[in-house]
Structures are given as C-alpha cells and as structure tokens.
Amino acid sequence: MKAELQIPFKSTSEARSALKVLESEKVERDRSQAKLSVTGSVLRVAVSAADLPALRASVGTYLRLLSVIIAGTEAEG
C-alpha cells in the first residue's frame, strides 16, 4: 500500500528546512517506510506500508510533524 503527500511551501529554502526536520525525525519501521524529497518548493513524502493500519499510522505521524513545522514557519513569517 502506498500514499504520497505533496506539501507546497513559500520557497525552496522552507521546503528544504522542513525536509531536514523530517529526516531527523525519520524512524524506520518494520511495516512501513518513507522516502522524502524536495522538488522546487514542494516537499514530497512517499509512504509505503505492508498494510492499511501501518500506512495510516505513518501518514498520520508525518501529518502531525508537518503541522508543527508549518505552524513554526508561519509564526516566523
């Protein structure tokens, strides 16, 4: 099972900063894995998992982390 998140940022530097934060928080799990990348100002999170519960948990984790990152960039803004 797979899911992909594409999050646009205001600039490439913001997207790269978010990528660095996510990479520092990245944890390899038995049932899921994620690939992170930046293209232009868009951060891409591609999650693959063995089953739906694992996919849901991984995507939920990345969404929570991204909400904190985005709130932080808006506060600096």
Backbone as CSV, one residue per row, in Angstrom:
resi,resn,N_x,N_y,N_z,CA_x,CA_y,CA_z,C_x,C_y,C_z
1,MET,0.841,-1.158,0.000,0.000,0.000,0.000,0.894,1.231,0.000
2,LYS,0.428,2.275,-0.685,1.232,3.485,-0.809,0.375,4.730,-0.668
3,ALA,1.023,5.790,-0.195,0.397,7.110,-0.121,1.480,8.142,-0.380
4,GLU,1.077,9.260,-0.966,2.037,10.322,-1.234,1.457,11.659,-0.803
5,LEU,2.253,12.404,-0.049,1.885,13.751,0.368,2.755,14.732,-0.417
6,GLN,2.158,15.781,-0.934,2.906,16.845,-1.606,2.504,18.156,-0.952
7,ILE,3.470,18.777,-0.272,3.188,19.971,0.502,3.944,21.145,-0.098
8,PRO,3.212,22.146,-0.616,3.890,23.318,-1.175,4.298,24.290,-0.066
9,PHE,5.491,24.826,-0.191,5.987,25.846,0.724,6.173,27.139,-0.051
10,LYS,6.393,28.231,0.662,6.555,29.532,0.015,7.858,29.618,-0.773
11,SER,8.856,28.846,-0.347,10.147,28.909,-1.014,10.844,27.548,-0.945
12,THR,11.847,27.398,-1.789,12.645,26.170,-1.780,13.367,26.015,-0.453
13,SER,13.852,27.121,0.097,14.590,27.029,1.368,13.684,26.556,2.509
14,GLU,12.423,26.988,2.524,11.478,26.499,3.535,11.223,25.010,3.359
15,ALA,11.059,24.571,2.125,10.820,23.148,1.858,12.019,22.314,2.284
16,ARG,13.226,22.805,2.002,14.440,22.074,2.403,14.603,22.046,3.920
17,SER,14.240,23.130,4.574,14.297,23.160,6.045,13.337,22.124,6.633
18,ALA,12.143,22.065,6.079,11.164,21.075,6.541,11.679,19.657,6.298
19,LEU,12.310,19.448,5.154,12.886,18.136,4.836,13.918,17.747,5.886
20,LYS,14.787,18.659,6.266,15.820,18.366,7.266,15.190,17.976,8.604
21,VAL,14.135,18.681,8.988,13.461,18.352,10.242,12.856,16.955,10.159
22,LEU,12.165,16.666,9.068,11.541,15.348,8.918,12.587,14.240,8.869
23,GLU,13.703,14.491,8.202,14.761,13.473,8.142,15.328,13.182,9.530
24,SER,15.413,14.201,10.369,15.932,13.977,11.720,14.941,13.182,12.574
25,GLU,13.668,13.242,12.224,12.625,12.524,12.962,12.294,11.163,12.340
26,LYS,12.866,10.891,11.188,12.518,9.680,10.440,12.935,8.429,11.206
27,VAL,11.997,7.516,11.322,12.239,6.253,12.014,11.859,5.123,11.066
28,GLU,12.777,4.207,10.873,12.458,3.036,10.050,11.633,2.061,10.884
29,ARG,10.569,1.608,10.306,9.690,0.663,10.980,9.659,-0.641,10.198
30,ASP,9.219,-1.684,10.859,9.139,-2.996,10.212,8.083,-3.018,9.112
31,ARG,6.974,-2.323,9.342,5.836,-2.434,8.428,5.669,-1.264,7.482
32,SER,6.495,-0.208,7.624,6.362,0.936,6.716,7.696,1.634,6.539
33,GLN,7.786,2.382,5.452,8.966,3.204,5.207,8.544,4.433,4.423
34,ALA,9.366,5.475,4.488,9.042,6.726,3.801,10.257,7.221,3.031
35,LYS,9.984,7.833,1.892,11.012,8.494,1.107,10.650,9.970,1.055
36,LEU,11.608,10.818,1.405,11.398,12.250,1.472,12.218,12.933,0.397
37,SER,11.629,13.943,-0.257,12.356,14.687,-1.281,11.747,16.074,-1.443
38,VAL,12.534,16.952,-2.061,12.072,18.305,-2.374,12.288,18.543,-3.856
39,THR,11.259,19.063,-4.513,11.338,19.489,-5.910,10.826,20.923,-5.950
40,GLY,11.737,21.847,-6.236,11.348,23.254,-6.187,10.964,23.613,-4.773
41,SER,9.773,24.123,-4.594,9.308,24.482,-3.248,8.285,23.482,-2.707
42,VAL,8.262,22.289,-3.294,7.304,21.260,-2.869,8.040,20.124,-2.161
43,LEU,7.590,19.836,-0.950,8.105,18.708,-0.184,7.246,17.489,-0.498
44,ARG,7.899,16.382,-0.786,7.185,15.149,-1.125,7.508,14.086,-0.091
45,VAL,6.469,13.455,0.447,6.610,12.348,1.385,5.885,11.157,0.778
46,ALA,6.651,10.153,0.371,6.073,8.941,-0.214,6.180,7.819,0.821
47,VAL,5.040,7.334,1.263,4.996,6.309,2.307,4.513,5.001,1.691
48,SER,5.206,3.925,2.004,4.734,2.597,1.616,4.653,1.745,2.874
49,ALA,3.665,0.864,2.900,3.437,0.053,4.094,2.918,-1.320,3.721
50,ALA,3.094,-2.230,4.646,2.663,-3.609,4.437,1.148,-3.750,4.494
51,ASP,0.481,-2.880,5.253,-0.964,-2.989,5.421,-1.557,-1.615,5.722
52,LEU,-2.861,-1.530,5.689,-3.554,-0.265,5.871,-3.321,0.373,7.247
53,PRO,-3.387,-0.372,8.344,-3.123,0.263,9.643,-1.718,0.879,9.725
54,ALA,-0.731,0.216,9.168,0.633,0.753,9.187,0.734,1.997,8.317
55,LEU,0.067,1.984,7.172,0.060,3.156,6.287,-0.604,4.341,6.984
56,ARG,-1.734,4.087,7.589,-2.463,5.152,8.297,-1.626,5.737,9.430
57,ALA,-0.958,4.895,10.190,-0.130,5.368,11.298,1.034,6.219,10.796
58,SER,1.694,5.775,9.742,2.834,6.514,9.206,2.414,7.854,8.618
59,VAL,1.359,7.854,7.828,0.879,9.100,7.232,0.435,10.055,8.338
60,GLY,-0.251,9.553,9.348,-0.674,10.387,10.471,0.502,11.017,11.197
61,THR,1.564,10.256,11.379,2.762,10.778,12.031,3.361,11.920,11.216
62,TYR,3.494,11.726,9.909,4.064,12.781,9.061,3.155,14.014,9.014
63,LEU,1.853,13.816,8.998,0.941,14.958,9.001,1.057,15.769,10.300
64,ARG,1.184,15.078,11.427,1.351,15.791,12.703,2.660,16.568,12.717
65,LEU,3.744,15.939,12.265,5.033,16.632,12.216,4.969,17.839,11.281
66,LEU,4.345,17.657,10.129,4.233,18.756,9.170,3.391,19.902,9.718
67,SER,2.358,19.598,10.476,1.537,20.677,11.031,2.352,21.525,12.000
68,VAL,3.236,20.904,12.771,4.104,21.647,13.686,5.122,22.475,12.896
69,ILE,5.708,21.884,11.854,6.686,22.585,11.025,6.047,23.794,10.350
70,ILE,4.864,23.605,9.776,4.184,24.696,9.074,3.780,25.791,10.054
71,ALA,3.298,25.417,11.221,2.937,26.415,12.221,4.178,27.225,12.624
72,GLY,5.317,26.570,12.712,6.548,27.260,13.057,7.002,28.219,11.972
73,THR,6.871,27.829,10.711,7.277,28.717,9.626,6.325,29.903,9.499
74,GLU,5.044,29.683,9.779,4.074,30.790,9.729,4.305,31.765,10.886
75,ALA,4.708,31.242,12.041,4.965,32.110,13.193,6.187,32.990,12.952
76,GLU,7.171,32.452,12.213,8.374,33.215,11.895,8.074,34.280,10.858
77,GLY,7.116,33.973,9.995,6.725,34.652,8.863,6.645,35.990,8.520
